[in-house]
Every structure is written in C-alpha cells, then in structure tokens.
Amino acid sequence: MEKGRYSIKMLIGSILAGVVFAVLGEVLYQALKGILPRVAVAELYFVGLFLFLGLAIWLIGKTVYSRTYKSVPMKQWVRVFLAMLVLAAGFELLYEIEIGKKEDAYIFAIDCSNSMYGNFTDAVTGDFVEDGNDSEGLRFRAIDSMLADKPDDFQYAVYLFGSEVVCAREMGPKSDGQEYPRKSEMGGTAIKLTLETLMRDIKNKDMDLSKLNAHVIFLSDGVATDISDINEINSVLDEYVEEGLSIGTVGVIGADENLMTLIADKTGGVFVNVDDVNDLEEAMFKAGDLGDERHLLGYRNSENLNLLYAVMRILLITGLGIVIGLEKAAICEKFMDTTAVIRSSAVGSALAGICMEMGMNALRMPPALIRVLVCLLISLTLLREDFLGRNDSGSEVRRGRS
C-alpha cells in the first residue's frame, strides 16, 4: 500500500462492528442450526455480516468524514448485494458436494442407566425414585422408526450403557435382523467410558467403518458419573474428529446440556434437548441427520479428500470476504481511498479463510471462537486519510499536511 496516514477511527470502528456481529451471528447460528438447511444458515449468516458491516462503515463515514462524504452509489451497492445473495448460498452448496461418497450408517449409543427405568435409590440423595424418564422404552421405538424407511443393506450398530458399556448389536446390515438384547437398569451414566469404548472398537476394527459414512447418535438423561469436569472428554472427542466421525446428541429430561452440547459441537453434530419423552422420536431424527458432515461454518467431519476440501473452504471464505470488501469500496469511494480498502479487505479475507480452516480442522479450536475471529478479519477496514476521495468533477481531494 502507498504510504500515508491511516484512520484509527475507521480501523477500530470496523473491527468493533465485526465483533458485535460475531456475537449476534453466533446467537443466530445456534438458534437455526439443525432447524434450517445448512445452506439457509450460511446464507443468513454471511448476508447478515454483509448488511451489518455495510451499515457500520456507512455510519462511520458519514459521522467522521461529514465534510467529504457523498451519497452511496446505490446501483453499484445493489449489484454487490445480489452477488452476495447468490454466492453465499452457492458456495455453501458447492462445499457440500460429496465426491466419492461412502454408504451411510448409524451407531446408536443409548443410555440404560437406572434413571431411565425408575424404582431405584439415588446414590447421592438416598431418595427412592419411582418414575423413570423412559421406563416404556420409547427410545428403542424411535430407533425402529428411524430404520423403518432404510433399505435392507443399511448398516447400524447399537451400544447400551450405564455403569458399563455393552455392544447389543454389532455393525451390520438391517437385513441381519433388528432384534437385540435391551438391557435395563445398568447403574450410573458412564459417558466418557462409552465414548472411549466406541472409539476403541473402531480403532481395533471390531467395528469397521472404512467403507461407511458413520454417524453416532448418543442419547442420555443424566449427568456423567465417570467425570468431574466436562473438559475431561476433550481428548477422546479429538479422536472422533480425527476419524471424521460426528456425534448427534439427545438430552432427555435431566441431561447435562453443557456436556451434550460440547460433544455435538466438538464433533460437528447437533444437540437436541427433550423435555417430554413423547418427543423422543422427533429428537432422534434431528440428531441423526447425516447431512451435517461438512459446511463452511463448522467442523468438517469427513477425511475423504481432506486437502481438496481444505483448500476449497479457504478459497470460498476468501471469496465471500472479498465481496464484502467490494461493498466497503462502493460505500466509501466518494470519500476515501478505495485501493487501501480493497487491499486490506482482500488480505483480511484470505486470513479469515485460513483461520476458519486451520482453527476448525487443524487446531480444533472452539467453533464459536473461530467464527468471531473470521468476522473480525473480514471486517477489518484500512483507510488512508491523506486521500479522501474525489470531488464531483473527478479530481482527487487530499487532506492538507502541516
């Protein structure tokens, strides 16, 4: 960039706008994830950033540079806005295209602890608990419903857990039969042990997933009895990410929502909370969505063509950031050096793409934090104050120097 004095006000203002939207966007993302299609979520997120940041740049320009500010060229802005509408959805759809797709499969991990059945004495309070959260076994009926429309060659496995973990049905096609022992009152809620057991069976090839696109559906109604801090399961969750295996979690009445959310978010699954056991079937279907393996705003859970998808995400995020950079230029061209704006936006967008990919899939940092950093980098706007734009005759207007 050319040498000159740069606006601290515009730099700080644009960064703050990015951070504010990151907070609002995260609320939007968490509210819509798993409810709307991923393409709709990506569209709303990036178009929201486009509009919010554009408004912020416009307000800063009109307030700070009122003497040189001119109206925004609306035709140019509308063209850029339409490009964002098309590209935000198009890039998400492009990123979701599956190359060399494997056959889908389910791994059910179902809580059979005492609290599911009732008629037990609570080990902590000493109280007798008569009613269980699912004593009628509606969770097993939900599994049957999920498999009802699957073809005979659809593969699935069932693990039951309490204080111990049991493989009730080994991975195999539906045609092998849907009967398996449904144990009851298995004690506590060993969530970490369950996750470790599944991963051990996968790595030992007791459950061979090499030709399958498997997804874990993890259902529990209680607080883990084998950990004291939810961060104790981070290491085993990292193994699921390395294996490209996502976990959708269903929290039945009394479940540890923080823990179930962590398991889902860390691996790229969806957490569904259930307050009424009659809603179990719908919740299981949501948690079992096999479409959430790869999207621009979250973890990529497939190791298939990993390098290709890594490069693709960097380029696509960079492209969307550059479109927002063009919006900044359209808003600012009458009162600031758009060359500096476009260059800083291009650099920030490229860094945002790298940050999204490296932070999500290489460093496995919290997704929410990565999205904040991406918004901040895309929002960064550099303005040369010694060049304030052009007047109505097309001549350059420069700030005088002492």
N, C-alpha and C positions, 0 to 999 in steps of 0.2 A: 504494500500500500504506500501511497505518497505520504511524505512527512507532513505533519500538521498537528493542530491541537484537537484532541478528541473530547467529545461531550461525556463527562462523567454522569450527568443527569440522565441522558438517554441510555447509557450503558446500565446504570443501576436500575432505572425505571423498567427497562425491558426484561432484565433478569428477575426483578420482583414480580412482574406480570407473569413470567413463566412459572415461578414458584407458586403463585396464587392459583394459576390454572391447574398446576400439578395436583394440588390438594383437592380442588373441586373436581378435576378429572378423575382422580382416584376414587372419590365417592361415587361418581357416575359409573366408573368401570366396575366397581364391586357390586353396585346395585343391579347392573344389567348383565353381568357375566353369568352365563348359564341360563338366562331367560331369553335374551335375544340372540339371533345368529351372530357368530363372531364377526362377520362382515359388517353387520349393522353397528356392533360395538366399536369396531375400528373406525367406521365412517363418522359416528358421533364424536369419538374422541379427537380425531385429527381435525375434523371440521370445526369442532368446538375450540381447539387450540388456535386454529386459523382466525376465527372470528374474535376470540378474546384478545389475542395478541395484536391483531389489527386495530381493534378499538383502543387498546392501551397506547400503541405507537401514535395513533391519531390524536389522542388526548394530550400526550406529552408534547408532540409537535405543535399543536395549537396553543398550548399553555406557555411553553418555554420559548418558542420561536414565533410569537404572535406577529412581529413586525414583518417577517418574511414569509409567513405561512400563506399558502394559496389552497384553493379547494382541491379535493382529491379527484383525479380523472376517473369518473365512475365506469366508463366503458372498459377501461383497462383493468380496473379492480374486478368488475363482473367477470371478465374473461378468466382472470386468475382464480376467482372463486369457483367458477364452473369446472376449471381444471382440477381443483382440489376435490370437488364432489366426485368427479369421475375417478381420479387416481387413488383416493383414499380407499374406495371400495374395490377398484380394480387391482391395486397392489396386494390387498389382503387376499382376494380370490386367487391371484397368481401365486402367492406364497403358500396357499393351502393345497395347490395342485399336488397330488400324490404321484410320485414316479416310482414304479416298481413296488406297488402296494402289496403288503402281506395280508393274509387272512385274519379277520378279527377274532378275538377270543376274550372270554371273561375269566377272572379269578375272583371268586366271592370269598371274603373273609367276614364271617358272621359271628357276632357276639352271642355266646350262650352262657353268660355269667348268671349267677343266682338272681340278680335284679331283673333279669328278663322274665323269670318264671314266678317269682314271689315265693311265699312260705319259707322264709329264711330269717335268721337272726343277723342283723347288721353287726359286723365285726368291730366297727368304730363306736357306734352309739349303744349297742346292745339291745336295740329295739327289734321287735319281731315285725317283719314286713310281709304282709299278707298278699297284696296285689302286685303282680309283676308288670313290667312295661309292655311285654308282648307274650303273655302266657299262652295265647291261642296260636302262636307261630305264624303270624301274618307275614313276617319277613321271608319265610320259606315259600309262602304262596306268591309273594312278589317275585321271587326268583323264577318260579314256574311261569308266571305271566311274562317275564322278560324273555324267556326262552321259547314261548309259545309260537312266535312268528319266525323263529330262526330255522334255517334249513337243517336237515339231519346231520350234515357234516360240520355244523358249527361246534367249536370246541370250548369247553369250560371246565373249571375245577372249583371245588368247594372246600374251604377250610373253616373249621369251627374252633372257637377259642373261649377260654375262661381264664383259669389259672394256668392251664396248659393249652397246647395247640394240637389239633388233630386234623389230618387230611381226610375228609369224609368221602371225597370223590376226586380221584386223580384226573389230570388234564386228559380229555378225550372227547370224541365227537358225541353229539347229542344222541346219535343212534345207538350208543352203548347202553342207553337207559338212563332215566332221571331219578332212580331210587338211590338213596344213600342214607346211612345211619344219622339220625338227627338227635344228637345227644342233648341232654338237659342238665341244668344246674351244675355247671363246670367250675364254680367257685368265683374267683376275682376277675379282673379285667386286665390281662397282660398284653397291652397294646404293643409295647416295644418288642416283646418276645414274639408276637405274631408277625410283625414286620420282618424281624430277623429270620424267622423260620421260613417264610415265603422266599426271602432272598437266598437263603442257604439252599433250598430245594432248586431254585432257578440256577444258581451257580454250579451246583453239583449235578445238574442235568436230570434230577429226579422229576423236574417239570421243564421240559424242553420247549423254549419259546423262540428258537432260532428262526422258525418259519411262520411265526404268528405275530400279529399286532395286538398284544395283550393289554388289558386294562383291568386294574384292581378295583373292586367295589367293596369298600370297608365300612361295615355297619357296627355301631356300638352305642350303648346307652349310658355309659358311666365314665368315671374318672379313672385314668390308668393307675393300676395298683403296683406296677413294676418300675415306675419312675417317680422322682420327686420334683423334676424340673422338665418342662416340655422341650428344652434345648438338648436334652439327653438323647433325643431321637434324630438329631440333625445328621449324624454320621451315617446312619442306616438309610435315611432319606436321600443322602447324596448318592448312595449306591443305586437307588431306584432311578435317579436322574441319569447316572452313567449308563444304566441298562436301557434307558429310553422307555421306562415303564411308569405310566401315570396312575394316580390313585384318586378315585372319586370317593368322598366320604359322606356317610349318612349319620347324622347325630340324632338319636332317638331321645325322648324325654330324659333330661338329666345328664346328657353327654357334656364332655368338656369341649365347648365350642372353640376355644383358643387352640387347643391341641388338634382338633379335627380340621380347623381352617389351615393351620400350619402344614399338616400332612398334604392336604389338597393343593394349596398354593405352591408349596415347595416342589411338587412333582408335576404340576400343570393340570391337576384335576379340578373338580367342582365340589364344594361343600354344600350340602343340603340339610337344613335343620328341620326336625319333625316334632311338632308339639302334640299332634294327635296321631296315635298309632294307625288309625284308618287311612292316613295319608302316606303310609309307608310305600305302597306300590308306586305312586307317582314320584316320590323322592328317589326310589331306586332307579327308575327310568332316567331321571335327570342326572344322577351320579354316574350312571352307566353310559353316558353319551360318549361314543367312540370318536366323535369329531373334534375333540379338543386337544389333539396331539401337537398341533403346530399353528401358531398365529403370531402376528407381528408384535403384539403387546405382552406376550408371556413366554414361558419356557417352551423350548422345542423338545418334545419327548420322543422323537424318533432318531435313531442313529443312522438311518438309511440316508445315503448321500449327504452326510453331515456337512462336508466342506461346501458343497454346492448351495445348500440352504443357508449356511452361514454367510457366504458372500452375497447371496440374494437378499437376505434381510438387511445387511449393511447398505447395499445399493438402494433398496426400496425406501428405507427410512431416510437416507440422504436425499433421495428424490423428493419426498414429501416435505422435508425441511427446506429444500431449495424453492419449492412452490411457495412456501410461507415467506421465504426471502424475497421472492418476486412481489408478493403482496406488500411487504415493507417498502420496496422500491417504488411501487405505484403510489403509495400513500405519501412518501417523502420526496418524490422527485422535484417538487416545486420549491423545497426549502432546505435540502441537504444533498450532500454528495452521494448519489445512489451507487457509485462504484464501490465506495467503502462499505455501504450497507450490504450489497450483493456479495462482496468478497467475504465479509465477516459471517454472513449467513451461510455461505457455502462451506466455510471451514467448520462452523459450529454444527451444521447438519451432518457433515462427514464424521465428526467426532461423536455426534449423537448416535449415528448408525453403528459405529464401532463400540460405543458404550453399551448400547442395547444388546448386541450380540455377545460381547465379552462378559458383560456383567451377568446376563441371564444364563448363558450356557457354559462359559469357561470358568468364571469365578463363583457362579451360583449364589449371587447376592440376592437379598430380598427384592422381589419384583417391583414392589411399590417404590422402593428407593431408586431403582434403575429408571423407572418411569419419571420420577422427579428430576433426575439428572438429565434425561433426554429432553424434557420440556425446557429446562434451564438452558441447555446448549443450543437448542433450536431458536429460543427466544433472544439470545444474545445479539444485540444490535450496536454496531460501531458507527459513530457519526463524526465526520471531520467538520469542526465548527468554523474553520477558516474558509470553507467553501459552503455557502448557504443555499446554493441552487441557481436558478435562472429567473430573470425578470420576464415580464410579458413580451418583451422584444426578443428574447432568446439569449441575451447577454448574461455572462456569469456575474453573480453577486458574491463578493468576498467581504469577510469581516476585516476591518482595519486593524493594524497592529501598532502598538506603541513603540 
